């Protein structure tokens, strides 16, 4: 049956631990598949290589450099990647995959867009176009032994993808001749047209010849402007070519250059997805999209008659999943909304992409590891790699999901070494993101990621979560901790985590609400309702308009919860950080630092402001961790206010309702990138002692301070500075995850059995790779 224009899809089931697959019926819901996985082995990340190491041994450089498409030498010991920003290709020695080493870069004569390997040669597609109309490019052939260009072939246009046939006889190059997105909103047609170039790899590179395959007139969308995006070749020397903007797929026999089939990639109907972008963010699964064009990007063969496409979408759509086609053009399998739901479960869902393309599947790869076949789908916006058991090519089963760097563009299987590599292209030192090559190994170990995964809500949809801040342990239950989400999301919630197994299971313990109008009755400055937020009358005060914005119609609230503690009466204490800095026009005050007491259901019982003299010097780095001990509530300030030498720890006496303060001595800044050092969470250890998280605002190679200290408040007078004792430098623990060191270690908790947990804030997957690491450090309090 030929692919219809609109196809309703059945969703792939979501739980990592279960084998669930999708079906091709007329609804968007999953079906159980109890077929056991083919292996108990898993892929685990063993290293992350920031490619800035090619520029400086300490990555102490802000120059943009990126790994986009990655290939490997035939022995699997060297990675070769394209680096568009620096117009070069890079080499990485992975003889020991746990300790990748920079092996140099080679400057190209233009922008490298893709790379593949044939024997001792790297075939690099290089874009030399002067503009979108005058498209040009070439295939540079690089000797891997000498790391020099030994031959170049003119391609006549802008290359976007390079593939080499399994037998090494042919290369296929997608010549996209991409459109100018500033012209006609990026709509096509826009000349010149793209095509496929075949390179006959007979003899030495100097003897290689090329053949052009015209792809005009195939697609229903802009037939005169084909824009080939990606290409892969099977063992029969048939190339599958995606024409993303044309929403079309073509199959080409490389032996004679003939197009043997082509077809529209079709469209999908999706339901139970998030299609809205709110501010603050709110992840919901009550949206639907109809007849959304697949517009496939990456593609990989699963056999000689089946291939999988990563349906990223472009200007017409984006179906947020992947599809398996046969060579006749029939849909054999479609992922439906399953990748969206799994990203939500893992805290990786990019809410700021909800109106566009959601998690945005970018690329696909396949490989057979120890006789077990897998399909890998890289999700560009959720920054992860989905791994599917493809024992039955027509019914892939989700096996696991791997964390990647920001914007995984290329994914490469190296079965001969049991390795998988993901190249993530986003590189911005100022945003604490470095482009990385993540290396995973197929090994006889349990899956290390995710560390937290959500359960279903009452409607059967995954509980949405992300941006974890404080942690709090249940007093008498070593298997339960509570967590809080920060101001990235509205309608703030308290989460319950069951840590008795891995990954921890997350559910909603309570929505924070102002049902008793406690917050709504707070005394604030009254302003003219017509006054703008940046007006002189409003910018330095927490006013009635600010307060109104914090309370929703259903009485849920929009706070900035940074700390949570279980109260002695069974409710919760919540530290909400204020927004804005007094006297800084660019950062007007929009909320105050507030200490909340709620009942066990999250209903606010008390809203406690700071003394007026402190509010008058508010700094945007305010309340963080919170803890209760012996009738007092302790709150950590992140940084020093009012030019004081050190940040405060506020102490609120619940009986006298009075504040007092002591100071905490911060470590000096140690990062080569500068920045600042401040406090995060605060946990009571009993007897007036507390565990404190101290960290800098740096991540990756620039991170220097991630530490746990113990302080003792006994005998410390108000206004004095506490002494501290190092409990643990947690940098090694963070590096042990194989991830670039995460910036925001925001939560800590001490379980009833004495074990210490820490967790990071992934910033709601905005300017962040979205990874959440919940780490059990063991019983480290001595």
RAWOKA-V641264 format. One line per field, one symbol per residue. ss: DSSP state (H for helix, E for strand, C for the rest). burial: # if it has 24 or more other ideal C-beta (glycine too) atoms within 12 Angstrom, else .. A space follows every 50 residues. Layout:
BEGIN
ss = ???
burial = ???
END
This chain:
BEGIN
ss = CCCCCEEECCCCCCCCCCCEECCCCCCCCCEECCCCCCCCCEEEEEEEEE HHHHCCCCCCCCCCCCCCCEEECCCCCEEEEEECCCCEEEEEECCCCCCC EEEEEEECCCEEEEEEEECCEEEEEEECCCCCCCCCEEEEEEECCCCEEE EEEECCCCEEEEEECCCCCEEEEEECCCCCCCCHHHCCCCCCCCEEEEEE CCCCHHHCEEEEEECCCCCCCCCCCCCCCEEEECCCCEEEEEECCCCEEE EEECCCCEEEEEEECCEEEEEEECCCCCCCECCCCCEEEEEEECCCCCEE ECCCCEEEEEECCCCCCCCCEEEEEECCCCEEEECCCHHHHHHHHCCCCC HHHCCCCCCCEEEEEEEEECCEEEEEEEECCCCEEEEEECCCCCCCEEEE EEECCCCEEEEEEEHHHCEEEEEECCCEHHHCECCEEEEEEEECCCCCCC CEEECECCCCCECCCCCEEEEEECCCCCCEEEEEECCCECCCEEEEEECC CCCEEEEEEEECECCCCCCCCCCCECCCCCCCCCCCCCCCCCEHHHHHHC ECCCCEECCCEEEEEECCCCCEEEEECCECCCCCCCCCCCECCEEEEECC CCEEEEEEECCHHHHCCCCCCCEEEEEEECCEEEEEECCCCCCCCCEEEE EEECCCCEEEEEEECCCCCCCCCCCCEEEEEEEEEECCEEEEEEEECCCH HHCCCEEEEEEECCCCCCCCECCEEEEEECHHHHHCCCCCCCCCEEEEEE CCCCCEEEEECCHHHCCCCCCCCEEEEECCCC
burial = ..#...##################...####.#...###.########## #####...#....##########..###################..#..# ######.#.##########.#########..#..##########..#.## ###.###########..#.##########........###.######### #...#..#.#######.##.##..##########..############## ####..#.#################....######.#.#..######### ###.#######################.###################### ####.##############..############################# ###############.#############.#############...#### #######...##############.....####################. .#############...##..#.#..#.....#....######.###.## ##...############...############.....############. .#########...##.#############..##########....##### ##.#....#########...#.#.###########...############ ###########.#..#.....#.#..#####.###.############## #...#######################..##.
END
